[in-house]
Amino acid sequence: MHINSINPDFKDDEKWEPVFIVGHTRSGLTILLKILSNYTTAFGCRDQGMVLRFKDLLGRYGDLTIRSNMLRLIQDVLNSYEYKYLLKGPEIEAVELYNRLPVMTYAALINEVYKSKAELHGKVNWIEKTPYYALRIPDLLELFPKARIIHMSRDGRDVALSLFKSKHGPKNGYMAARLWKKTILAARQARTLVSPSDFHELRYEDLLGDPVGTFSDLLEFLRMDPSLVETWRKDSDSVLMRDNAGKWKKQLSARDVRLFERVAGDTLELYGYEVVAPSNLRTPVGGVEATILRIQSFIIQALTGSREYYKRALLKKMQATQIRIRSMVKI
């Protein structure tokens, strides 16, 4: 049973602020977004980078209080790959969206875009999920100073195992550990930028092990009606793969486990994950060994990469280039 249309019930009548789910890819972020979208009063959106991609291009649009500049930005957002194919935003004219903006800022535009999507599903609030935003939380807070952040982590060796089976991403324990550690620690460091009440950390394994308790904690963090947990209590076992943890122990090669722990064993321990090798045996990876591992991963990734993945990247790059060229010639 899903909640498709319900008025938000926030504690103390607090105003809803944007919520962003961040973390390393393959860490359970997608299932968390679906759960919150189906069992709470907010709609879950994914744009895979649109918010910050256009933030990086704002200088090309000039003063957004000038109608023509804002309309140009709105039209580019509506024409973007992320809006059309990932967010699957509603069909709306740029002028109509412009007229809905309470103030002429980029943050107001993004909020209105997501609200429009939420309204299609009978909801008035939104939660956004883009994994790599874990590396750019300061930029999110620059746009939305009162945003709430949910950082979800997962045992990096299970993350690596999942990445190895995909058509893109790192292809050995060394490269997977470097990216996982960088992402995890970037999000952890960003905790200092917001109040403790606006930053929530959870592990994928905790969601699997205690789905009801973990969901209740999320409702508390989001300041939502705690009774929403009752519907989730009935459905959690059918939604979650409760045994989807610790698979690295049987499926990840001993070599990749060693490489991963040599790079990120300290971070695994920081997040409460067991490690195979004691710290005194985890020698750093560097020099020729690191170079060979990087080359190996890049070659495998190039040979097995998804054409669709590279096509999406090319389309985004082409749009960004068009925006830059247009701003230079002042079309």
Helices and strands as residue ranges (DSSP letters): G 11-13, E 19-22, H 29-39, E 42-45, H 50-55, G 58-60, H 67-79, H 81-81, I 82-86, H 94-100, H 106-120, E 125-129, G 131-135, H 137-143, E 148-153, H 156-165, H 173-190, G 191-193, G 196-198, E 199-203, H 204-209, H 211-222, G 226-228, H 229-239, H 248-251, H 254-270, G 279-281, H 287-304, H 307-329
